[in-house]
Amino acid sequence: MEGLLRAVEQVREQIGRYRAELQKSEALTRYALIDPILRALGWDTEDPGQVKPEFITKKGRADYALLQDNKPLVVIEAKPLDSDLESAQSQGVNYCVTEGIPYFICTDGQKWELYDVFRSVPLEQKRIFEADLLNEGPGEVARKLLALWRPAAPKVETAPASISVQRPLPPLSGITLSELRKEVTHGRKPPRAVAFPDGSRQDLKCWKDLLAAVGQLVAPRIPKNQVPIYFGPKGILLGLEPVHPTGKKFYAPVQVGKLWLETGIDAPACVRHACRLLEAVGVSPDQVRVEF
């Protein structure tokens, strides 16, 4: 959540600093305002398997398509900053109808509107949310945008209004990862579930499942210049290939996005490195809970 809040603040600053240039250029708006939000939501804008720019439909060329399992899930129509989005609404819906794509977004980087295309109501009532990054608080904007959080796809819906996005607590009665890090020992029974700040939850069967769940969350947010992440002079925790510097293959490799995670480590190390990965993308282990 912290990463998304930072992206919202970054976009607000870019609008204030470069408004005149952004009003003249759709390409600059996409690069400076839209792409950072998509990346913060877990969409790798450099991976055509997740985000396909200039997506061709029978009705024309959409600016983006967000893909899930190699199938388009969301079409995005982008406009320069301060554009009237009304023309983009019907255009985007037409793209989706011809291709059977369920969701559509129109945005100028400041205003975001998400539509459920095949809901049997007038266009205005198809809208799932509208968010204004300048005229709404960052927390409220982030809560709405989480409808597009990639790890939760293909489910697309707004988070409950009661969620506190400044310091949310997952719906578990267990302990935080920070607390677990201090007390975990060899041979301890693994937790049965982990919950993240957005409220998502994943069941666990073993310690490596905990590390893998965290890896799936953080992998899309790890900057390429921080990969690989080492856990010792001879061992890689997260890398582009499942191979250690010694040439030895990962003992228990798990693919997370485009990266490989080594999970063949003991319980204390799984917890320690799960905390480390979260901190690398700005998520506090205090906001992640496990239940035994």
C-alpha positions in Angstrom: 0.0 0.0 0.0 2.8 2.4 0.8 4.1 1.9 -2.8 0.8 2.9 -4.2 0.5 6.0 -1.9 4.0 7.1 -3.0 3.0 6.7 -6.7 -0.1 8.8 -6.1 2.0 11.5 -4.5 4.5 11.3 -7.3 1.8 11.8 -9.9 0.4 14.8 -8.0 3.8 16.4 -8.0 4.3 15.7 -11.7 1.0 17.4 -12.5 1.9 20.5 -10.5 5.3 20.7 -12.1 4.6 19.9 -15.7 0.9 20.6 -16.3 1.5 22.7 -19.5 3.6 20.0 -21.1 1.3 17.2 -20.1 -1.8 19.0 -21.5 -0.2 18.9 -24.9 1.0 15.3 -25.0 -0.8 12.0 -24.5 2.5 10.2 -24.7 4.0 12.2 -21.9 0.9 11.8 -19.8 1.1 8.0 -20.2 4.8 8.0 -19.3 4.7 10.4 -16.4 1.3 9.9 -14.9 -0.4 6.6 -15.9 2.5 4.1 -16.1 3.7 4.8 -12.5 0.2 4.0 -11.2 0.0 0.8 -13.2 3.4 -0.3 -11.9 2.4 0.5 -8.3 -0.7 -1.7 -8.8 1.5 -4.6 -9.8 1.3 -4.3 -13.6 4.8 -4.6 -15.2 4.5 -2.1 -18.0 7.6 -3.6 -19.7 6.1 -7.1 -19.9 3.8 -7.5 -23.0 2.3 -10.5 -21.2 0.8 -8.1 -18.6 0.5 -4.8 -20.3 0.1 -4.5 -24.1 0.3 -0.9 -25.5 -1.5 0.0 -28.7 -3.8 -3.0 -28.4 -5.6 -3.7 -31.7 -9.4 -4.3 -31.7 -12.0 -4.6 -34.5 -13.1 -1.0 -33.7 -9.6 0.6 -33.5 -6.5 0.7 -31.5 -6.8 1.0 -27.7 -3.9 2.7 -25.8 -3.4 -0.3 -23.4 -4.8 -3.7 -22.5 -4.1 -5.3 -19.1 -3.8 -9.0 -19.6 -4.5 -11.9 -17.2 -3.5 -15.4 -18.3 -2.7 -13.9 -21.8 -6.2 -12.7 -22.2 -7.2 -9.0 -22.1 -9.0 -8.1 -18.9 -9.0 -4.3 -19.0 -8.8 -1.8 -21.8 -7.4 1.6 -21.1 -8.0 4.7 -23.2 -5.5 7.5 -22.3 -5.9 11.2 -23.0 -3.6 14.2 -22.3 -4.0 15.8 -18.9 -7.1 17.9 -18.5 -8.9 16.3 -21.5 -12.6 15.7 -21.5 -13.0 12.0 -20.9 -16.6 11.8 -22.2 -15.6 10.9 -25.8 -13.2 8.2 -24.5 -16.0 6.5 -22.5 -18.1 5.3 -25.5 -15.0 4.6 -27.5 -13.5 2.4 -24.9 -16.8 0.5 -24.3 -17.0 -0.2 -28.1 -13.5 -1.6 -28.0 -14.5 -3.9 -25.2 -17.8 -5.1 -26.6 -16.3 -6.2 -29.9 -13.5 -8.2 -28.2 -15.5 -9.5 -25.2 -13.3 -7.6 -22.7 -15.1 -7.1 -19.4 -13.6 -3.8 -18.0 -12.6 -0.4 -19.4 -10.7 2.6 -18.0 -10.5 6.1 -19.3 -7.9 8.4 -17.8 -6.0 11.6 -18.3 -3.6 10.7 -15.5 -5.4 12.8 -12.9 -8.9 11.5 -13.3 -9.5 7.7 -13.5 -12.8 6.1 -14.4 -13.4 2.3 -14.4 -16.4 0.7 -16.1 -18.0 -2.8 -15.9 -18.7 -3.1 -19.6 -21.3 -5.9 -19.7 -23.4 -4.7 -16.8 -26.9 -4.3 -18.2 -27.4 -0.7 -17.2 -26.9 2.7 -18.8 -23.3 3.7 -19.4 -23.2 6.1 -16.4 -24.3 3.2 -14.1 -21.6 0.9 -15.5 -19.0 3.0 -13.6 -17.3 1.1 -10.8 -15.4 4.2 -9.6 -14.1 7.6 -10.5 -11.0 8.9 -8.8 -9.4 12.4 -8.9 -5.7 12.3 -7.8 -5.6 16.0 -7.1 -9.0 16.7 -5.6 -9.3 13.6 -3.3 -7.0 12.5 -0.5 -4.2 10.1 -1.5 -5.6 7.4 0.8 -9.1 7.6 -0.7 -7.6 7.5 -4.2 -5.5 4.5 -3.4 -8.5 2.7 -1.9 -10.3 3.1 -5.2 -7.4 2.2 -7.4 -6.9 -1.1 -5.5 -9.8 -2.4 -7.6 -7.0 -2.8 -10.3 -4.5 -4.5 -8.1 -3.0 -7.2 -10.3 -2.5 -9.9 -7.6 -6.3 -9.9 -7.1 -7.2 -10.1 -10.8 -9.5 -11.1 -12.4 -11.6 -9.8 -9.5 -12.2 -6.1 -10.1 -14.2 -4.2 -7.5 -13.6 -1.3 -5.1 -12.4 -1.9 -1.6 -14.9 -1.3 1.2 -15.1 2.4 2.2 -14.2 1.5 5.8 -10.7 0.4 4.9 -8.0 2.7 6.3 -5.4 2.9 3.6 -2.9 4.9 5.8 -2.3 2.0 8.1 -4.7 -0.9 7.3 -4.7 -4.1 9.4 -5.5 -7.4 7.8 -8.4 -9.4 9.1 -6.4 -12.0 11.0 -6.1 -12.4 14.8 -2.5 -13.6 14.6 0.8 -11.8 14.9 2.7 -9.5 12.6 5.7 -10.7 10.6 7.9 -8.4 12.7 6.8 -10.2 15.8 7.2 -13.6 14.2 10.7 -12.7 13.1 11.7 -12.3 16.8 10.3 -15.6 18.0 10.4 -18.1 15.2 12.6 -21.1 15.8 13.7 -24.3 13.9 11.0 -26.9 14.0 8.1 -24.5 14.7 4.8 -25.4 13.0 4.2 -23.0 10.0 1.4 -20.5 10.0 -1.8 -21.5 8.3 -2.5 -18.1 6.6 -0.9 -14.8 5.8 -2.8 -11.5 5.2 -1.5 -8.4 3.5 -2.3 -4.7 4.0 -4.9 -4.6 1.2 -6.9 -7.3 3.0 -6.0 -10.2 0.7 -5.2 -13.5 2.4 -3.4 -16.7 1.3 -3.5 -20.1 3.0 -0.2 -21.7 3.8 1.0 -25.3 4.2 4.7 -24.8 4.9 7.2 -22.1 5.6 8.3 -21.8 2.0 4.7 -20.9 1.1 5.0 -17.8 3.3 8.1 -16.7 1.5 6.5 -17.5 -1.9 3.4 -15.5 -1.1 5.5 -12.4 -0.2 7.6 -13.0 -3.3 4.5 -12.9 -5.5 3.4 -9.7 -3.9 6.7 -7.8 -4.2 8.3 -9.2 -7.4 6.5 -6.8 -9.8 7.6 -3.9 -7.7 11.3 -4.7 -7.4 13.4 -2.4 -9.6 15.5 -4.2 -12.1 18.6 -2.6 -10.8 18.1 -4.3 -7.4 18.0 -7.8 -8.9 19.5 -10.2 -7.9 18.9 -10.0 -4.2 21.5 -12.0 -2.3 21.1 -13.7 1.1 24.8 -14.6 1.4 28.1 -14.5 -0.6 27.2 -17.7 -2.4 23.4 -17.6 -2.4 20.7 -15.6 -4.3 17.3 -15.1 -2.8 15.6 -13.5 -5.8 17.1 -13.5 -9.3 16.5 -13.5 -13.0 17.4 -17.2 -13.2 17.2 -20.0 -10.6 20.9 -20.3 -10.3 23.3 -19.3 -7.5 26.7 -17.5 -8.1 28.4 -20.9 -7.6 26.5 -22.3 -10.6 24.3 -24.5 -8.4 20.6 -24.4 -9.1 18.1 -23.2 -6.6 17.2 -26.0 -4.2 13.5 -25.1 -4.1 12.8 -22.5 -6.9 9.5 -20.7 -7.2 8.7 -18.4 -10.1 7.3 -15.1 -9.0 6.4 -13.0 -12.0 9.5 -12.9 -14.2 11.8 -13.6 -11.3 12.9 -16.7 -9.4 12.8 -17.1 -5.7 14.8 -19.5 -3.6 12.6 -21.0 -0.9 14.9 -23.9 0.1 15.8 -22.4 3.4 14.8 -22.9 7.0 11.9 -21.3 8.9 13.8 -18.4 10.5 15.4 -17.6 7.2 12.0 -17.7 5.4 10.6 -15.2 7.8 13.7 -13.0 7.9 13.8 -12.8 4.1 10.1 -12.3 3.7 10.5 -9.2 5.9 13.5 -8.1 3.8 11.5 -8.4 0.6 8.6 -6.4 1.9 10.9 -3.6 3.2 12.6 -3.5 -0.3 9.3 -2.3 -1.8 8.3 0.0 1.1 5.8 -2.4 2.9 6.3 -2.7 6.6 6.3 -6.2 8.1 4.2 -4.7 10.9 1.4 -4.5 8.3 1.5 -8.2 7.4 0.0 -10.8 9.7 0.2 -14.5 10.0 -2.3 -16.8 11.8 -1.4 -20.2 13.4 
